[in-house]
Amino acid sequence: MFESVPLCAPILSVVTVQQAAAGHGDPVAHVVLFLAAILIGAKVGGDLAVRCGQPAVLGELLFGVALGNLPLLGITMFDSIRTDSSIDLLARIGVLILLFEVGLESTVRQMLEVGLSSLFVAILGVVAPFALGWLVGTWLLPQTSTYVHAFLGATLCATSVGITARVLKDLNRSQSAEARVILGAAVIDDVLGLVILAVVAGMIRAADAGASLSVGSVGMTVLKAALFIFGSLAIGLVISPRLFNLASRLRAHGVLLATALSLCFFLSWLANAIELAPIVGAFAAGLILEDAHYREFTKRGERDLHELVQPIASVLVPVFFVLMGIRTDLRSFLQPGLLTLATALTVTAIFSKQLCSLGVVDRGLDRLTVGVGMIPRGEVGLIFANIGLELTLAGQRILPDSTFSAIVIMVIVTTLATPPALKWSLGRARR
């Protein structure tokens, strides 16, 4: 380990004194210091990524990796961020806001209108990565349990609809036939992926509690996840318009945002209450809401819900991405086999999404473009991996730091590769 940089010594001593005196000072002091560092670094990293033609989330993640590995240079002033409970809580809320935002980008009616191509692409885009990811885990991690292999497969199921949508918009191709298939399939892909994640996580929690695995228990978990997602969507479409119509009678400031977030948080709590991941509820809440539900608010001059949520998301969501980067320990890359696992996961992540392009049944569509558009795992893949850090089996985390780092590499590579690959594929199809 390198020695500390002398110029940092005064700062380090001040921070150490403040932390030592935390019991006598305001407990929020160290949290706001961490938040200041996270937000400034995230925005700078995001700006650099955008200037390089990459999504801002990639810059936020890489800044977190740099911040979390400063101890390798002897700089330890931010080392406690990775285990700080307050930052972790803010990151968890940021994840809920992020999934709520992703859900807001689409509606149930849009999902029903995307056609057979999107549906088949989405189904293959979940089945192929799950199966191949399971095989990679069996091959490279034979000493781990079947649950670990299943979780790796579930992590590869995700597709970042936000990153693909951003690239298509930048290329002025968001209205093309391929773009409609990609975006529709990505949304359905996320719904199916969340169901698989709920099933796998439920099985792991049951096994950790000592329950034996049976067809009945697996079927019950599948039924529970499916009933929650599709049941909440069906009921929400009936209740949501009435809820917002009632809320529109209130004249207090911020009623629209408060009502929407309350729905998001309530469904997140409800999902957790039936032993599903809270992100499932947040995503369902976003899908439920449509512009028509809160038209009374916009008629009287209030801003659209997407605009109201954005400032909150711009503060809380980067906390999650930076924290995920901080938890990526570069020293784990020295472990034998980690780079092999990361390479295998990345190749599998790319190849499996090319298989899903076989689901395109409409004539005249470019299958390669559809497959490339489904590659990025982005924020959704990181969310899935983060859940793996919380799951335990026989007292041990199912995702050790090395496996988590391999997943982060896969997320970074698939996110980096998609913009130039999609631009090339669209240009080739046009010619």
C-alpha positions as CSV (number, residue, x, y, z in Angstrom):
1,M,0.0,0.0,0.0
2,F,1.3,3.4,-0.9
3,E,1.9,6.2,1.7
4,S,-0.7,9.0,2.1
5,V,-0.2,12.1,0.0
6,P,1.3,14.7,2.4
7,L,-1.0,17.5,1.1
8,C,-4.1,15.5,2.2
9,A,-2.9,15.1,5.8
10,P,-4.6,18.3,7.1
11,I,-7.9,17.4,5.5
12,L,-7.6,13.8,6.7
13,S,-6.9,14.9,10.3
14,V,-9.9,17.3,10.2
15,V,-12.2,14.5,8.9
16,T,-10.9,12.1,11.5
17,V,-11.5,14.5,14.3
18,Q,-15.0,15.2,13.1
19,Q,-15.8,11.5,12.8
20,A,-14.3,10.8,16.3
21,A,-16.5,13.6,17.7
22,A,-19.6,12.3,15.9
23,G,-21.0,11.2,19.2
24,H,-21.0,14.8,20.5
25,G,-21.8,16.5,17.3
26,D,-24.7,16.4,14.8
27,P,-24.9,12.9,13.4
28,V,-25.9,14.2,10.0
29,A,-22.5,16.0,9.6
30,H,-20.6,13.1,8.1
31,V,-23.6,12.2,5.9
32,V,-23.8,15.6,4.3
33,L,-20.0,15.5,3.7
34,F,-20.3,12.2,2.0
35,L,-23.3,13.4,-0.1
36,A,-21.3,16.5,-1.2
37,A,-18.5,14.3,-2.4
38,I,-20.8,11.8,-4.1
39,L,-23.0,14.4,-5.9
40,I,-20.2,16.6,-7.2
41,G,-18.1,13.6,-8.3
42,A,-21.2,12.0,-9.9
43,K,-22.1,15.0,-11.9
44,V,-18.5,15.6,-13.1
45,G,-18.2,11.9,-14.0
46,G,-21.6,12.0,-15.8
47,D,-20.5,15.1,-17.8
48,L,-17.3,13.4,-18.9
49,A,-19.2,10.3,-20.0
50,V,-21.7,12.3,-22.0
51,R,-18.9,14.2,-23.7
52,C,-17.5,10.9,-24.7
53,G,-20.8,9.8,-26.2
54,Q,-21.7,7.5,-23.3
55,P,-24.6,7.5,-20.8
56,A,-24.1,9.6,-17.7
57,V,-24.7,6.5,-15.5
58,L,-21.4,5.1,-16.7
59,G,-19.5,8.1,-15.5
60,E,-21.2,8.0,-12.1
61,L,-20.4,4.3,-11.8
62,L,-16.7,4.8,-12.8
63,F,-16.4,7.7,-10.3
64,G,-17.6,5.4,-7.6
65,V,-15.0,2.8,-8.6
66,A,-12.3,5.4,-8.3
67,L,-13.6,6.8,-5.0
68,G,-13.9,3.3,-3.5
69,N,-10.4,2.3,-4.4
70,L,-8.6,5.5,-3.1
71,P,-7.4,3.4,-0.1
72,L,-5.1,1.7,-2.5
73,L,-3.3,5.0,-2.7
74,G,-3.4,5.5,1.1
75,I,-6.3,8.0,1.0
76,T,-8.9,6.7,3.5
77,M,-11.1,9.7,4.2
78,F,-14.0,8.3,2.2
79,D,-13.4,4.6,2.9
80,S,-16.4,4.4,5.4
81,I,-18.9,5.4,2.7
82,R,-19.3,1.8,1.5
83,T,-20.6,0.7,4.9
84,D,-22.4,3.9,6.0
85,S,-26.0,3.0,6.9
86,S,-27.3,6.5,6.0
87,I,-25.8,6.5,2.6
88,D,-27.0,3.0,2.0
89,L,-30.6,4.0,3.0
90,L,-30.5,7.0,0.5
91,A,-29.2,4.7,-2.2
92,R,-32.1,2.3,-1.6
93,I,-34.6,5.1,-1.9
94,G,-32.8,6.2,-5.0
95,V,-33.3,2.7,-6.5
96,L,-37.0,2.9,-5.9
97,I,-37.2,6.4,-7.6
98,L,-35.1,5.0,-10.5
99,L,-37.4,2.1,-11.1
100,F,-40.4,4.3,-10.7
101,E,-39.0,6.6,-13.4
102,V,-38.3,3.6,-15.7
103,G,-41.9,2.5,-15.2
104,L,-43.2,6.1,-16.0
105,E,-41.5,5.9,-19.4
106,S,-44.0,3.3,-20.5
107,T,-47.6,2.4,-19.8
108,V,-49.6,-0.8,-19.7
109,R,-51.4,0.1,-22.9
110,Q,-48.1,0.6,-24.7
111,M,-47.0,-2.8,-23.6
112,L,-50.2,-4.3,-25.1
113,E,-49.7,-2.5,-28.4
114,V,-46.1,-3.5,-29.2
115,G,-47.1,-6.6,-31.1
116,L,-45.9,-10.1,-31.4
117,S,-42.3,-9.2,-32.3
118,S,-41.7,-7.3,-29.1
119,L,-43.3,-10.1,-27.1
120,F,-41.2,-12.9,-28.6
121,V,-38.0,-10.8,-28.5
122,A,-38.7,-10.1,-24.8
123,I,-39.4,-13.8,-23.9
124,L,-36.2,-15.0,-25.7
125,G,-34.4,-12.0,-24.2
126,V,-35.1,-13.5,-20.7
127,V,-34.9,-17.2,-21.4
128,A,-31.6,-17.2,-23.3
129,P,-29.6,-15.1,-20.8
130,F,-31.0,-16.9,-17.8
131,A,-30.1,-20.3,-19.2
132,L,-26.7,-19.3,-20.5
133,G,-25.9,-17.4,-17.3
134,W,-26.8,-20.5,-15.3
135,L,-24.4,-22.6,-17.5
136,V,-21.6,-20.1,-17.0
137,G,-22.0,-20.2,-13.3
138,T,-22.0,-24.1,-13.4
139,W,-18.9,-24.1,-15.5
140,L,-16.8,-21.4,-13.8
141,L,-18.1,-21.6,-10.2
142,P,-18.7,-25.3,-9.7
143,Q,-18.0,-25.1,-6.0
144,T,-21.0,-22.8,-5.4
145,S,-24.6,-23.8,-5.0
146,T,-27.2,-24.0,-7.7
147,Y,-28.8,-20.9,-6.2
148,V,-25.7,-18.8,-7.1
149,H,-25.8,-20.1,-10.7
150,A,-29.5,-19.2,-10.9
151,F,-28.9,-15.7,-9.6
152,L,-26.2,-15.1,-12.2
153,G,-28.7,-16.1,-14.8
154,A,-31.3,-13.8,-13.4
155,T,-28.8,-10.9,-13.4
156,L,-28.2,-11.3,-17.1
157,C,-31.9,-11.1,-17.9
158,A,-32.2,-7.3,-17.5
159,T,-32.2,-4.8,-20.3
160,S,-31.6,-1.1,-19.7
161,V,-34.5,0.5,-21.6
162,G,-33.2,3.9,-20.5
163,I,-29.8,3.6,-22.2
164,T,-31.2,2.2,-25.4
165,A,-33.9,4.9,-25.6
166,R,-31.2,7.6,-25.1
167,V,-29.1,6.2,-27.9
168,L,-32.0,5.9,-30.3
169,K,-33.1,9.4,-29.5
170,D,-29.6,10.8,-30.1
171,L,-29.5,9.1,-33.5
172,N,-33.0,10.4,-34.4
173,R,-34.2,6.9,-34.9
174,S,-36.6,6.6,-31.9
175,Q,-39.6,6.4,-34.2
176,S,-38.2,3.6,-36.5
177,A,-39.9,0.2,-36.6
178,E,-36.8,-1.4,-35.0
179,A,-36.8,1.2,-32.2
180,R,-40.5,0.4,-31.3
181,V,-39.7,-3.3,-31.2
182,I,-36.6,-2.7,-29.0
183,L,-38.3,-0.4,-26.5
184,G,-41.4,-2.5,-26.3
185,A,-39.4,-5.7,-25.8
186,A,-37.1,-4.0,-23.2
187,V,-40.1,-3.0,-21.0
188,I,-41.6,-6.5,-21.2
189,D,-38.1,-7.8,-20.6
190,D,-37.8,-5.9,-17.4
191,V,-41.2,-7.1,-16.2
192,L,-40.3,-10.7,-16.9
193,G,-36.8,-10.2,-15.4
194,L,-38.3,-8.8,-12.2
195,V,-40.6,-11.9,-11.9
196,I,-37.5,-14.2,-12.4
197,L,-35.5,-12.1,-9.8
198,A,-38.4,-12.4,-7.4
199,V,-38.6,-16.1,-7.8
200,V,-34.9,-16.7,-7.5
201,A,-34.5,-14.4,-4.5
202,G,-37.5,-16.0,-2.8
203,M,-36.0,-19.5,-3.3
204,I,-32.7,-18.3,-1.8
205,R,-34.4,-16.7,1.2
206,A,-36.4,-19.9,1.8
207,A,-33.3,-22.1,1.5
208,D,-31.5,-19.8,3.9
209,A,-34.4,-20.2,6.4
210,G,-34.0,-23.9,6.2
211,A,-37.0,-24.7,4.0
212,S,-36.6,-27.5,1.4
213,L,-36.9,-26.8,-2.3
214,S,-39.9,-28.3,-3.9
215,V,-42.0,-27.8,-7.0
216,G,-44.8,-26.5,-4.9
217,S,-42.7,-23.8,-3.2
218,V,-41.2,-22.7,-6.6
219,G,-44.7,-22.6,-8.1
220,M,-46.0,-20.6,-5.2
221,T,-43.2,-18.0,-5.5
222,V,-43.9,-17.7,-9.3
223,L,-47.6,-17.3,-8.7
224,K,-47.0,-14.7,-6.0
225,A,-44.7,-12.6,-8.1
226,A,-47.0,-12.9,-11.2
227,L,-50.1,-12.1,-9.2
228,F,-48.5,-9.0,-7.6
229,I,-47.1,-7.5,-10.8
230,F,-50.0,-8.2,-13.1
231,G,-52.6,-7.8,-10.3
232,S,-51.3,-4.5,-9.2
233,L,-51.3,-3.3,-12.8
234,A,-54.9,-4.3,-13.4
235,I,-56.2,-2.9,-10.1
236,G,-54.0,0.2,-10.4
237,L,-55.5,1.1,-13.8
238,V,-58.9,1.2,-12.1
239,I,-57.9,2.9,-8.8
240,S,-55.2,5.3,-10.0
241,P,-57.5,7.7,-12.0
242,R,-59.9,7.9,-9.0
243,L,-57.0,8.5,-6.6
244,F,-55.6,11.4,-8.6
245,N,-59.0,12.8,-9.3
246,L,-59.6,12.9,-5.5
247,A,-56.1,14.4,-4.9
248,S,-56.7,17.1,-7.4
249,R,-59.3,18.7,-5.1
250,L,-56.5,19.5,-2.7
251,R,-55.0,23.0,-3.3
252,A,-51.8,22.5,-1.3
253,H,-48.5,22.8,-3.3
254,G,-46.9,19.6,-4.5
255,V,-50.0,17.3,-4.2
256,L,-49.3,15.6,-7.5
257,L,-45.7,14.6,-6.7
258,A,-46.7,13.6,-3.1
259,T,-49.5,11.4,-4.4
260,A,-47.4,9.7,-7.0
261,L,-44.5,9.0,-4.7
262,S,-46.9,7.7,-2.0
263,L,-48.2,5.2,-4.5
264,C,-44.7,4.2,-5.4
265,F,-43.6,3.8,-1.8
266,F,-46.8,2.0,-0.8
267,L,-46.5,-0.6,-3.6
268,S,-42.8,-1.0,-2.7
269,W,-43.8,-1.8,0.9
270,L,-46.5,-4.1,-0.3
271,A,-44.1,-6.0,-2.5
272,N,-41.7,-6.4,0.5
273,A,-44.6,-7.5,2.7
274,I,-45.2,-10.5,0.4
275,E,-41.5,-11.3,0.3
276,L,-40.7,-9.7,-3.1
277,A,-38.1,-7.0,-3.8
278,P,-39.4,-3.5,-3.2
279,I,-38.2,-2.5,-6.7
280,V,-40.9,-4.7,-8.1
281,G,-43.6,-2.4,-6.5
282,A,-41.8,0.8,-7.6
283,F,-41.7,-0.4,-11.2
284,A,-45.3,-1.4,-11.1
285,A,-46.3,2.0,-9.7
286,G,-44.6,3.7,-12.6
287,L,-46.3,1.5,-15.2
288,I,-49.7,2.2,-13.7
289,L,-49.5,5.9,-14.0
290,E,-50.5,7.5,-17.2
291,D,-50.8,11.2,-18.2
292,A,-54.6,10.9,-18.3
293,H,-54.7,10.0,-14.6
294,Y,-53.5,13.4,-13.5
295,R,-54.8,15.5,-16.3
296,E,-56.7,17.7,-13.7
297,F,-53.3,18.8,-12.3
298,T,-51.8,19.7,-15.7
299,K,-55.0,21.5,-16.8
300,R,-54.4,24.1,-14.0
301,G,-50.8,24.7,-15.0
302,E,-48.9,22.2,-12.9
303,R,-45.8,20.6,-14.4
304,D,-45.9,17.0,-15.8
305,L,-45.1,14.2,-13.3
306,H,-41.9,13.3,-15.2
307,E,-40.6,16.8,-14.7
308,L,-41.5,16.8,-11.0
309,V,-39.8,13.5,-10.3
310,Q,-36.6,14.4,-12.2
311,P,-35.0,16.8,-9.6
312,I,-35.5,14.2,-6.9
313,A,-34.0,11.5,-9.1
314,S,-31.1,13.6,-10.1
315,V,-30.0,13.8,-6.4
316,L,-30.9,10.3,-5.1
317,V,-30.2,8.0,-8.1
318,P,-26.5,9.0,-8.5
319,V,-26.0,8.0,-4.8
320,F,-26.9,4.4,-5.8
321,F,-24.6,4.2,-8.8
322,V,-21.7,5.8,-7.0
323,L,-22.2,3.4,-4.1
324,M,-22.2,0.4,-6.5
325,G,-18.9,1.6,-7.9
326,I,-17.5,2.1,-4.4
327,R,-18.3,-1.5,-3.5
328,T,-16.3,-2.7,-6.5
329,D,-12.9,-3.6,-5.1
330,L,-10.2,-3.5,-7.7
331,R,-8.0,-5.8,-5.5
332,S,-10.5,-8.6,-6.3
333,F,-9.3,-8.6,-9.9
334,L,-6.1,-10.2,-8.6
335,Q,-8.0,-13.3,-7.6
336,P,-7.5,-16.2,-10.0
337,G,-10.4,-16.7,-12.4
338,L,-12.1,-13.3,-11.9
339,L,-11.2,-11.9,-15.3
340,T,-12.2,-15.2,-16.9
341,L,-15.6,-15.0,-15.1
342,A,-16.1,-11.4,-16.1
343,T,-15.2,-12.1,-19.7
344,A,-17.5,-15.1,-19.8
345,L,-20.4,-13.1,-18.4
346,T,-19.8,-10.3,-20.8
347,V,-19.7,-12.6,-23.9
348,T,-22.8,-14.4,-22.6
349,A,-24.6,-11.1,-22.0
350,I,-24.0,-10.0,-25.6
351,F,-24.5,-13.3,-27.3
352,S,-27.8,-14.1,-25.5
353,K,-29.4,-10.9,-26.6
354,Q,-28.5,-11.7,-30.2
355,L,-30.5,-14.9,-29.8
356,C,-33.5,-12.9,-28.8
357,S,-33.5,-11.2,-32.2
358,L,-34.8,-14.4,-33.6
359,G,-38.2,-13.4,-32.1
360,V,-38.7,-10.7,-34.7
361,V,-41.5,-12.0,-36.9
362,D,-42.4,-8.7,-38.8
363,R,-41.0,-8.5,-42.3
364,G,-38.5,-5.8,-43.2
365,L,-37.1,-5.4,-39.7
366,D,-33.3,-5.6,-39.1
367,R,-32.8,-8.4,-36.6
368,L,-29.2,-7.4,-35.9
369,T,-30.2,-3.9,-34.8
370,V,-32.9,-5.3,-32.5
371,G,-30.3,-7.7,-30.9
372,V,-27.8,-4.9,-30.4
373,G,-30.4,-2.6,-28.9
374,M,-31.1,-5.2,-26.2
375,I,-27.5,-5.6,-25.1
376,P,-27.0,-2.9,-22.4
377,R,-27.6,-4.0,-18.8
378,G,-26.9,-0.6,-17.3
379,E,-28.8,0.5,-14.2
380,V,-31.1,-2.5,-14.1
381,G,-28.3,-5.0,-14.1
382,L,-26.7,-3.1,-11.2
383,I,-29.9,-3.2,-9.3
384,F,-30.2,-6.9,-9.7
385,A,-26.6,-7.4,-8.6
386,N,-27.1,-5.2,-5.5
387,I,-29.9,-7.5,-4.4
388,G,-27.4,-10.3,-4.6
389,L,-25.2,-8.5,-2.1
390,E,-28.1,-8.8,0.4
391,L,-29.0,-12.4,-0.1
392,T,-27.3,-15.0,2.1
393,L,-27.2,-18.8,2.2
394,A,-25.9,-20.7,5.2
395,G,-24.6,-17.4,6.6
396,Q,-22.6,-16.6,3.5
397,R,-23.4,-14.0,0.9
398,I,-24.3,-15.6,-2.4
399,L,-22.4,-12.9,-4.3
400,P,-18.9,-12.4,-2.9
401,D,-17.0,-9.2,-3.8
402,S,-15.2,-10.9,-6.7
403,T,-18.4,-12.1,-8.4
404,F,-20.0,-8.7,-7.8
405,S,-17.0,-7.0,-9.4
406,A,-17.3,-9.4,-12.4
407,I,-20.9,-8.4,-12.9
408,V,-20.0,-4.7,-12.7
409,I,-17.4,-5.2,-15.5
410,M,-20.1,-6.9,-17.6
411,V,-22.4,-3.9,-17.0
412,I,-19.7,-1.4,-17.9
413,V,-18.7,-3.2,-21.1
414,T,-22.3,-3.8,-22.4
415,T,-23.1,-0.1,-21.6
416,L,-20.0,1.1,-23.4
417,A,-20.4,-1.2,-26.4
418,T,-24.1,-0.4,-27.2
419,P,-24.0,3.2,-28.5
420,P,-21.3,2.7,-31.2
421,A,-22.6,-0.8,-32.1
422,L,-26.2,0.5,-32.5
423,K,-25.1,3.4,-34.6
424,W,-23.1,1.1,-36.9
425,S,-26.0,-1.4,-37.1
426,L,-28.6,1.3,-37.9
427,G,-26.3,2.8,-40.6
428,R,-25.7,-0.6,-42.1
429,A,-29.5,-1.3,-42.2
430,R,-30.2,2.0,-43.8
431,R,-27.6,1.4,-46.6
